[in-house]
Each structure stands twice: as structure tokens, then as C-alpha cells.
Amino acid sequence: MKQLHNRKYLESFRKNLRNNGTSAEAFLWKYLQKSQIQGRKFRRQHSIGNYIVDFYCPKEKMIIELDGEIHNQAKKQEYDQKRTKYLEGLGFAVIRFENKMVFESLPSVLKEIEDNFADNNEK
């Protein structure tokens, strides 16, 4: 079976994205790293299939994507929809936030992430 996570050929791309991430990614990472949200471990710039996702929580099979202005372009939206459909087809939950939401409404972003944890959905 073909490896699904962190394919070797994407390693340099993942590393580059980690080292040159957006300010919104760096800001949110401060709150996701070190299992700060209900003990959930997140990885950043993790690849699944041929795609590199912004943040990934293995326990929840959750992907968090941050979208800047470029994601408002029609071609980029089409690409994002195709990508999301593929990832959801593999059983992953994909949550998207605009970059400005991370800065302007961080508590609600963190709450939405928590609300999507499986044990919070069972209550």
C-alpha cells in the first residue's frame, strides 16, 4: 500500500512551508503546539497524499486550514474544494478559517476547533 502520510518527496516542501509560514499560521501554532488544547497533539505542514495541510491532529483525523486573500480567487477556491473533497473522502474532517479570523477572533477559532473534537460531538 502506498504511504499516505508525509511522503518523502514532499519533505523539502513541508520544511520550507514550516520555515516560511504565514503570520496567521505562526500565531495559531502558538496555541496548537505542545498539546495545549484538551491534550490533542497537532502537527504543522503535514502531508496527506499529495497535499500539505497547515495543521493536522492525528487523534481527531482533523485538518485545519488557514486561508489568506489568495483563497478568494475563483481558481484557488476550485482547487481548495477539490482538495477538501479528496481529504474528506479519506475520512478527515477539514476546518477552514480566514487568516484575519485567527487574529480578530482567536477565542472563537479555538472553541470551534474544540467543538469538532469527537468526544465533544458525542455529548
N, C-alpha and C positions, 0 to 999 in steps of 0.2 A: 504494500500500500504506500502511496506517495505521502511524504511528510506534509502535514498541513500547517504546522506552526513553525515560524522562524526558519524558513528555507534559507540555506546557506548563501545562495546567490543574492539575497536581499540584505545580507548582513551589513555591507558598507552603506547602503541606503538608509537602513534603520539607524545606524550610528550617526550618520550625517544629520538626519532629522532630529535625533536626540540632542546633538550638539548645536543645532541651529533652529531650534523650535521657536514658535511664536511667543510673544509675551503672555498671551492668554494661556497657552499650554504650560509655560513655566509657573504662572500664578496658580493654576488649578493643581498642578503637580505637588505644590507645597502642602495641599490638603489631602491628596490621594496617597502620597508615598508613606511608607512605614506603617501601613495598615491602620491608619488613623480613623477611618470610617467603619465602625462596627467590626473592626478586626479584619476587614477584607483587604487582601493584597492586590494591588494594581501594578501593571507593567505599562511602561510607556513606549510608544513606537514599536509595537509588537506586530509581527506579520502573521496573517492568516491567509492561506492560499497565496495568491499573488498580490494581495493588498496589505498595506501597512496601516494599522489603525493607531489613532492617537493614544488611547488608553484601553487596557484590557484587564478585566477581573476574571481569572480562571474559575474561581469557585461559583460565580454567578453566570458564567458564559455571557458576560456583559461587555459591550464595546461602547466607549464614549468618544464621540467625535466633536471637535470644535470647528466651527465654520466662520471664516472671515468673509470680507466683502466679495472675494472672487467666487464664492459659492452662490452668489446671486445671479451669476451669468447662466444663461439657458444651457449651454454645453456642459458646464460644470454640474448643474442640477441633474441633468440627464445621466451623467457619469455617476454621481452620488446615488441616484435611485437604483441604477444597475448594481452598484457595489453593495448597497444596503440589502437589496433583494437576494444577492448571492450569499451574503453573510447570514441573513435571517434564514435562508434555506438550509444552512448548515446547523441551525439551532441556536444561533447567537441573538441576543437582544441588542439592538443598536439604538442608542440615545444620542440625539444631536442638540448642541447648544450653539448659539451665536457667540462669538468672542466677547462682544460687548455685554452679554448676559453674565459672563463669568466675572467681569469687573463690577457691573452695576447691581447684580442680584445674586451674589455668591451664596448666601444662605438658602435661597430657593433652589439654586442649582444643586447644592449638596443634599438638600431634602429630597429633590426629585430622584437623585441617584439612589439614596437610601430607600425611598419608596418603591424602587424597582428591584430591590433585593428579594429573593424568593421567599424568605421567611416573613417578610413584611407583607407580601401578597397573600399569604395563607391566613392572615388574621381577619 
